[in-house]
């Protein structure tokens, strides 16, 4: 037993040098010797970008623990799988009096050292029961010590923390090794596995691993993460059969706490062997759940607001017309041109003198603000009329264009997406017969509001869109006008609000738009309402007739209107 005299001689504050010294000792004690470069000044200043490293402020960690206390959690075992400097461990031990065992894991040795130092400093001042604490350096993706710890300490367990806020694509750009073993763990098929849908947050992978690791124990998971991660996990309750219940999300200000421009929440869920939950209740951190928005599964549909969806789901179905995505080229400085009078200027500030037949007006997301559009600030080069079309024909039919594209051949060759592999030179995607329809209804996939615009041809040329936009094309203006009125009607707008997530990077997608059954919408909107809307937005004069309505709904089912569309 420590003597009172010795206790009085213990300093109340420890210098950083002393803490580092103690950390070195404890690293050696845990049989994981610290890296020699750990304590160099430049290492201590390292940002940790590769690890998506946002250290949780102690004040936020305490607010999280207080929220869990309000929810009547009383753990005896604490697990922090990405413990960092240990603020969550400190906050949990200050909040939950019955914790007896603690296991902290972090991939960065410098964080492990600092976490141990911080715990030592706290232990010198604490007089209450001191739990058994294990802080170790290891890789969350392949370290087996967590499972061993849980087997020996079954709980009740609280898995608490803040996993990395970084995607696998971002880490690939950094040439990082901080990645799980590559696998198509979301089971995407075909081209979805090669394009944007294959991107995922490392936090999502970690949470899935933790849920499965803790499946045999009485455990609760409480993690700070981006809202998109939470949505994917709730979606996985059906698609991957995740065994979790009582799912809640408590929003907080990520810009204030971490200085990042994204929407984030505290994700809370109980591991279960019973019937799983497939919905998530949303509230602000510090508030009680109940009375707020609930999102998740309603039958076979995943929706953003269950109550609003039930009121608007009458138009749920399948669009009779296939929505398409705009052109993808990944070489904007070469392919997208600004107009200065009659002169075209590329992204390098150079005048471009090429044959005009492959140059079309271009609309981008930021242009889709008005219901009727017939003037556009940009143009785009379209070297193919269909995906995979041979581009070497340009050498003969468009020699100036061929010379221009070859001038920037190294930029095209440097495009990273695998969709361009083994394709003709200067290939693009998101192009087909629909691209050359003279009238288009378009929507930006990036903005929170669902404003649909009618794009009219310019000097006889159809308007192209970039790959942030979605479109349906028409040969005649009449059906396009009717579609414009229907899509901007109250039933559609209410429905889209109920199924879309405004804080998503791309709130609107082809998959979502294909759920609008325009036939059902047409049954709810009178011809008078359509004409009044078109008059109010200054639509081109046109006497709508029965033929316009009939041609809006093709007899061919959408799933047979085949054309590859990137997501």
Protein Blocks (a to p, Z undefined) as FASTA:
>chain_A
ZZfklmmmpcfbdcfklmmmmmmmmmmmnopacdfklmgmklmmpgolmnopacddfklm
mmmmmmmmmnopacfbdcdfblmnolmmmmmmmmmmmbcbdcdddfblklmmmmmmmmmm
mmmmpcbdcdddddddddfklpcklmmmmmmmnbjcddedjdddddfklmmmnopabbcd
dddfkopahjllmmmmlpccfklmmmmmmmmmmmmpccdddddddfklmmmmmmmmmmno
pacehiacddddfklmnopacddddddddddfbdcdfbdcdddehiaeehiaceddehja
ccfblklmmmmmmmgccdfbdcdddddehpmklmpccdehjaccdfkopacdddfklpcc
dddfklmmbfbdcbdfbdcddfbfbehiafklmmmmmmmlmmmmmmmmmmmmmpmbfklg
opaehiaehiafklmpfbdcdddfkbmbdcddddddeehiacdddfkbccdddfbfklmm
mmmmmmmpmklmmmmmmmpcfkbmblbafklmmmpcfklmmmmpcfklmmmmmmmnopac
ddddfklmmmmmcfbdfklmgcdddZZ
